[in-house]
Amino acid sequence: MGQDLMAGYQELTVYQIAFEASMKLYWLLPQTSLEEGNLLCHKLIEASQLVCANLAEAWGKRRCYETFVAKLNEAETKAAAVQTWLAFAVECGYLKADEGLAHSDCYGSIFAGIGELIDNAEAWVMAIPH
C-alpha cells in the first residue's frame, strides 16, 4: 500500500511487527513475575509497548518534519532499550536464551524498519493532504 493511501499508523508494517512482538513478550514472560511487580519484567513490557506508542505519536506529528523524526528517534531508542532489557531477562532466567535471541533479532528488525521511516521521513511528511 502506498504511503499516500495509508489511513493510519496501524497500517505501518513496522508498527504491526512491534505490536505483535510486544504482545508475544507479554504472554511469554512468567505471569507471576508480572503480578508480583517484578521491575525487570515491567520495564521490558513497558519499553516494548513504548515502541508502538512512539510510532503512533510520530504518525500524528507528520505535519512537521523535525518533530516527526524526533518521535521516530524515540521509537528507535525504545527498540534498542528492549534489546537491552531482553539481555537482562535472559541473564536473570525469565527468558530462555533462544527466546531472548529471537526477540532481540525481531527488535533489531524493528529498529531497522524505524530507520527506514526516518530515512524516508520527507516523503511521509509530504503525504499529508493540505
C-alpha positions, 0 to 999 in steps of 0.5 A, a space after each residue: 500500500 502506498 504511503 499516500 493511501 495509508 489511513 493510519 499508523 496501524 497500517 505501518 508494517 513496522 508498527 504491526 511487527 512491534 505490536 505483535 512482538 510486544 504482545 508475544 513478550 507479554 504472554 511469554 514472560 512468567 505471569 507471576 513475575 508480572 503480578 508480583 511487580 517484578 521491575 525487570 519484567 515491567 520495564 521490558 513490557 513497558 519499553 516494548 509497548 513504548 515502541 508502538 506508542 512512539 510510532 503512533 505519536 510520530 504518525 500524528 506529528 507528520 505535519 512537521 518534519 523535525 518533530 516527526 523524526 524526533 518521535 521516530 528517534 524515540 521509537 528507535 531508542 525504545 527498540 534498542 532499550 528492549 534489546 537491552 532489557 531482553 539481555 537482562 531477562 535472559 541473564 536473570 532466567 525469565 527468558 530462555 536464551 533462544 527466546 531472548 535471541 529471537 526477540 532481540 533479532 525481531 527488535 533489531 528488525 524493528 529498529 531497522 524498519 524505524 530507520 527506514 521511516 526516518 530515512 524516508 521521513 520527507 516523503 511521509 511528511 509530504 503525504 499529508 493532504 493540505 
